[in-house]
Amino acid sequence: MFDKDKIGHSFPAFTMTIERTKIHELALAIGDENPIYHDLAAARAAGYTDLPLPPTVPTIFTFWGNTHLWEELASVGINVMRILHGEEEYEYIAPIAANDTLTGITTIVDGKSRRGKDGSSMDILTTETRYTNQHDQHVLSARTMFIVREVAA
């Protein structure tokens, strides 16, 4: 069962630099041929300082940047071996482009437990990561819902 006292708990900050090649590679992988994701001149002609971040890239920030998230969740009692990804949402506050350095702080913002008739339980945990850039400007908030299902003993 989720410990509601953990709501409001923030994990240590992590930092990552957005790499131009990663933006290009992701756009290739998802089949996005828009030149602003592949060519610096095209991005600048469209008004960007560098290759802009495609809209769904923050999903992979957890894997590129916050490499300790699973350990951090485990440290507050979450069974990370039973996590399912529930949903993800982003609120872009300002543009993010290649060569920006982002600092993220992840906070547990909600959590609840549900118990099934068979004795199983399901915890629903929501985190929010607030990202600032190298100018200490808030540029992005990312919310993630995790579902942790425990089977009856």
N, C-alpha and C positions, 0 to 999 in steps of 0.2 A: 504494500500500500504506500502510495506517495506521501511523503512527509510535507504537509502544507507549510511548515516552518521554513522550508527551502525557497518558497516564493520570495523573490527579491534578491536572492543570492546571485552575485556576479562572479564570474570566473576571471582569471588574469587576462590582461590585454594580450593580443597577438598582432603582429605586424606582417604585412606582405606587400610586395611591389607588383603592380600589374605589368605583365610582360607583353610586349607587342606580338611576339611569336605565339603566345598562348591564345591571344584574341584571334589571330589568323587561323591557328590550328582548330580552335573550337568552331569557327565559322565554316571551315572546310568540313569538319566532322558532321555538322548539322545541315550541310548543303546550302548555306546562306552565301550567295554569290555577290551580295551588295559590296561594291568596291570600298566602301568606307571601313570595312573590317579587314581589308587585305592590302590596301595601298595608302601610304601616308599622304601623298599628294591629293588623292580623292577625299580623304578624311578632312584635310585642311580646306579643300575647295568647298566642302559642305559645312564649314564653320567650326570644326573640331580642332583642338590643339594637337591631337594625336589620334590613333585609332580608338574609337569609342568602345565602350563596353557593351556587348550585346545584352539585351534585357534579362536573359535568364542565367547569366554567368554567376551571380552570387551563390547559386546552388553548389558550385564547386569550390567556393572559398573555404568551406569547412575542410575540404581535403587538401587544398593548397596551403592555406594559411593557418587555420585553427587545428593543427594536427594533434592536439591534446584533448579535443572535445570529449572523446569517449572516456578517457581516463577521468576527466573532470566530472562528467555525468556519473560515472561509477563512484566517485568520491562522495557524492551526496545520496548514495543508495539506489541509483537507477541500475537495473539489470540490463546492461547494454547488449547482452547476447539475445535479448528478447525484444529489441526495438524494431518497430516498423515505422517507416516514414509516413506521416499523416498528410501534411500539406505544407506549402511554402508560399510566402508572399513577400513582396518587396515594395518599399516606398522609396523612390528616388527623390532626393532632396536637391542634388546638384549633379552636373555631369561628372562622369568618371571616365578616364582615358588611360591609355598605355603610359607607363612611367609614373603614374600616381602611386604613392605609397599610402596604403590604408591601414589604420589601426582599428581593430574591432574589439568590443567588449560585449560578451554574451551574458545575459541575465535571464534567470528563470522568472517568467512573468505570470505564469498560471499553471495550475496542476490540480487534477482531481482523480479520484478513483471510482471505479464501478465494479461491483461484485456480481458475478453470475449465479444463477440458481444451483449450478453444479459445483460451486466453491471456487471457481476460477476468478481471477480479477484482471482488470485492465486499468492501467494508469494512463492518463492523457496529460502530457507535459508540453507546455509551450515556452519556447525561448525566444528572446529578441536579441539580435546583435546590432549594435549601433556602430556604424563605421564613420570615422573621420579621416580626412586626407592629410597630406603633409603640411597643409596650412591650418590644421586644427579646425577645419570646416566640416560640419556634419553633412555627409553626402548620401548616406543610405541607411535605412533600417530594414533588417531582414527578420521575419518571424518564421519560426519552424515549429510544427506540431509533431511530437513523437508519441507513438502509441506503444506501450509496454504491456504485453500480454503475459500473464502468469497462469499456468494450468493448475488445476486443483491437485493437491498432494494425495 
